[in-house]
């Protein structure tokens, strides 16, 4: 095991070193030489495992979204759709907060167009994650829990976009040394209001004790 990174293989050491450097220095300001030095290995090993710096960033996002997808699978499978959605959002927020470096990269780097291409970085695990959320929303729609005229895709986009925006503004405020202006409790209150707006008037709302 490498004493500096705590990782056991060269691939894992490179992944952890890149995650740290990208979060601290920024993707564009981090060279492959820096990553190799931080990981205690060579650039050739990085190329062997990831192909390029872009491939390395993609692997970080793939790992991060896979972890969040696992949390979604651990969400309750019973109860009202609103409670299940609230639990899902809580778990995603908690999962991101447990790994601040991945959260920073996801919020600041994952939606940025790479300078060598015209596409944002979308990984297989991100697609699988959104499909799991969509499956829950489709089920809610079929049971008449979603407000008429609201499709599952637009609800999912609004929920995830709101959560991403709240976390990003917190992060930017901390970086600037500014007052954040809201805390986790405030985020939960906003989530409750937003969930209620998506539900049919007669559908069960999320309970205050949902986790």
C-alpha positions as CSV (number, residue, x, y, z in Angstrom):
1,X,0.0,0.0,0.0
2,X,1.2,3.5,-0.9
3,X,1.7,5.5,2.3
4,X,0.8,8.8,0.7
5,X,-2.4,7.9,-1.1
6,X,-3.5,4.8,0.8
7,X,-4.1,3.0,-2.5
8,X,-2.8,-0.5,-3.2
9,X,-2.4,-0.6,-7.0
10,X,-0.8,1.8,-9.5
11,X,-4.2,2.3,-11.1
12,X,-5.9,3.2,-7.8
13,X,-3.0,5.4,-6.8
14,X,-3.2,7.3,-10.1
15,X,-7.0,7.6,-9.7
16,X,-6.7,9.0,-6.2
17,X,-3.8,11.3,-7.0
18,X,-5.7,12.7,-10.0
19,X,-8.9,13.2,-8.1
20,X,-7.0,15.2,-5.4
21,X,-5.0,17.3,-7.9
22,X,-7.9,18.1,-10.2
23,X,-10.0,19.2,-7.2
24,X,-7.2,21.4,-5.7
25,X,-5.5,22.7,-8.8
26,X,-8.2,22.3,-11.5
27,X,-8.2,19.9,-14.4
28,X,-6.5,22.3,-16.9
29,X,-3.8,23.2,-14.4
30,X,-2.8,19.7,-13.6
31,X,-0.3,17.9,-15.8
32,X,0.1,14.2,-16.3
33,X,3.6,14.6,-14.9
34,X,2.2,16.0,-11.6
35,X,-0.3,13.1,-11.4
36,X,2.4,10.5,-11.9
37,X,4.7,12.1,-9.3
38,X,1.8,12.3,-6.8
39,X,0.9,8.7,-7.4
40,X,4.5,7.5,-7.2
41,X,4.5,6.0,-10.6
42,X,5.2,6.9,-14.3
43,X,3.2,8.6,-17.0
44,X,3.4,5.4,-19.0
45,X,1.4,3.6,-16.3
46,X,-1.2,6.4,-16.5
47,X,-1.5,5.9,-20.2
48,X,-1.7,2.1,-19.8
49,X,-4.6,2.3,-17.4
50,X,-6.5,5.4,-18.6
51,X,-5.3,6.3,-22.1
52,X,-5.1,10.0,-21.4
53,X,-5.9,12.7,-18.9
54,X,-9.4,12.9,-20.3
55,X,-9.8,9.2,-19.8
56,X,-8.6,9.6,-16.2
57,X,-11.2,12.3,-15.5
58,X,-13.9,10.0,-17.0
59,X,-12.8,7.2,-14.8
60,X,-13.2,9.5,-11.7
61,X,-16.7,10.4,-12.8
62,X,-17.6,6.8,-13.6
63,X,-16.5,5.7,-10.1
64,X,-18.4,8.6,-8.5
65,X,-21.7,8.1,-10.3
66,X,-21.5,4.3,-9.7
67,X,-21.2,5.0,-6.0
68,X,-24.2,7.3,-6.1
69,X,-26.1,4.7,-8.1
70,X,-25.4,2.1,-5.4
71,X,-26.9,4.5,-2.8
72,X,-30.0,4.9,-5.0
73,X,-30.4,1.1,-5.0
74,X,-30.2,1.2,-1.2
75,X,-33.1,3.6,-1.0
76,X,-36.4,2.3,0.4
77,X,-38.4,0.3,-2.2
78,X,-41.7,0.8,-0.4
79,X,-43.8,3.7,0.8
80,X,-45.1,6.7,-1.1
81,X,-43.3,7.9,-4.2
82,X,-42.6,11.3,-2.5
83,X,-40.9,9.6,0.5
84,X,-38.8,7.5,-1.8
85,X,-37.8,10.5,-3.9
86,X,-36.9,12.4,-0.7
87,X,-34.8,9.5,0.6
88,X,-33.1,9.2,-2.8
89,X,-32.1,12.9,-2.8
90,X,-30.9,12.8,0.8
91,X,-28.7,9.8,0.0
92,X,-27.2,11.5,-3.1
93,X,-26.4,14.7,-1.1
94,X,-24.9,12.6,1.7
95,X,-22.9,10.5,-0.7
96,X,-21.4,13.6,-2.4
97,X,-20.6,15.3,1.0
98,X,-18.7,12.1,2.0
99,X,-16.2,12.7,-0.8
100,X,-15.7,16.5,-1.2
101,X,-13.1,16.1,-4.0
102,X,-15.5,14.1,-6.2
103,X,-18.3,16.5,-5.4
104,X,-16.2,19.4,-6.4
105,X,-15.2,17.8,-9.7
106,X,-18.8,16.7,-10.5
107,X,-20.1,20.2,-9.8
108,X,-17.4,22.2,-11.5
109,X,-15.9,20.0,-14.2
110,X,-18.5,17.4,-15.3
111,X,-20.7,19.8,-17.2
112,X,-17.9,21.8,-18.8
113,X,-17.2,21.4,-22.5
114,X,-13.6,20.0,-23.0
115,X,-11.4,22.3,-25.1
116,X,-10.7,19.4,-27.5
117,X,-14.3,18.5,-28.2
118,X,-17.9,19.7,-28.2
119,X,-19.3,17.2,-25.8
120,X,-19.7,17.3,-22.0
121,X,-18.4,14.2,-20.2
122,X,-21.3,11.8,-19.7
123,X,-20.4,8.4,-18.3
124,X,-22.2,5.1,-18.4
125,X,-22.8,5.2,-14.6
126,X,-24.4,8.6,-14.9
127,X,-26.8,7.3,-17.5
128,X,-27.6,4.3,-15.3
129,X,-28.1,6.6,-12.4
130,X,-30.7,8.8,-14.2
131,X,-32.4,5.6,-15.5
132,X,-32.9,4.5,-11.9
133,X,-34.4,7.8,-11.0
134,X,-36.6,7.7,-14.1
135,X,-37.9,4.3,-13.2
136,X,-39.1,5.6,-9.8
137,X,-40.8,8.6,-11.4
138,X,-42.4,6.4,-14.1
139,X,-43.8,4.2,-11.4
140,X,-45.2,7.3,-9.6
141,X,-46.7,8.6,-12.9
142,X,-48.4,5.2,-13.5
143,X,-49.9,5.3,-10.0
144,X,-51.2,8.8,-10.5
145,X,-48.9,10.4,-7.9
146,X,-47.3,12.9,-10.3
147,X,-49.2,16.0,-11.3
148,X,-51.1,15.6,-14.6
149,X,-49.1,16.9,-17.5
150,X,-45.7,16.5,-15.9
151,X,-43.5,13.8,-17.5
152,X,-41.0,11.9,-15.4
153,X,-38.0,13.2,-17.4
154,X,-38.8,16.9,-16.7
155,X,-39.4,16.1,-13.0
156,X,-36.1,14.3,-12.8
157,X,-34.2,17.1,-14.5
158,X,-35.7,19.7,-12.2
159,X,-34.9,17.7,-9.1
160,X,-31.4,16.9,-10.0
161,X,-30.7,20.3,-11.3
162,X,-32.0,21.9,-8.2
163,X,-29.8,19.7,-6.0
164,X,-26.8,20.3,-8.2
165,X,-27.4,24.1,-8.1
166,X,-27.7,24.2,-4.3
167,X,-24.5,22.2,-3.7
168,X,-22.6,24.2,-6.4
169,X,-23.6,27.6,-4.9
170,X,-22.5,26.3,-1.4
171,X,-19.1,25.2,-2.9
172,X,-18.5,28.5,-4.7
173,X,-19.4,30.6,-1.6
174,X,-16.9,28.6,0.4
175,X,-14.2,29.1,-2.2
176,X,-14.8,32.8,-2.2
177,X,-14.9,33.0,1.5
178,X,-18.5,34.3,1.3
179,X,-21.6,33.6,3.4
180,X,-23.4,30.6,2.0
181,X,-26.8,31.9,3.1
182,X,-28.4,28.5,3.7
183,X,-27.7,25.1,5.3
184,X,-28.7,21.5,4.9
185,X,-32.0,22.1,6.7
186,X,-32.9,24.9,4.3
187,X,-32.1,22.5,1.4
188,X,-34.5,19.9,2.8
189,X,-37.3,22.6,3.2
190,X,-36.8,23.6,-0.5
191,X,-36.9,19.9,-1.5
192,X,-40.2,19.4,0.4
193,X,-41.7,22.4,-1.4
194,X,-40.5,21.3,-4.8
195,X,-41.8,17.7,-4.3
196,X,-45.2,18.9,-3.2
197,X,-45.4,21.0,-6.4
198,X,-44.8,17.8,-8.5
199,X,-47.5,15.7,-6.8
200,X,-51.2,15.4,-7.5
201,X,-53.2,17.2,-4.8
202,X,-54.5,13.9,-3.5
203,X,-51.1,12.1,-3.6
204,X,-49.3,11.5,-0.3
205,X,-46.6,14.1,0.4
206,X,-43.1,13.3,1.8
207,X,-43.0,12.9,5.5
208,X,-40.8,14.9,7.7
209,X,-39.1,11.8,9.1
210,X,-38.0,10.4,5.7
211,X,-34.2,9.8,5.5
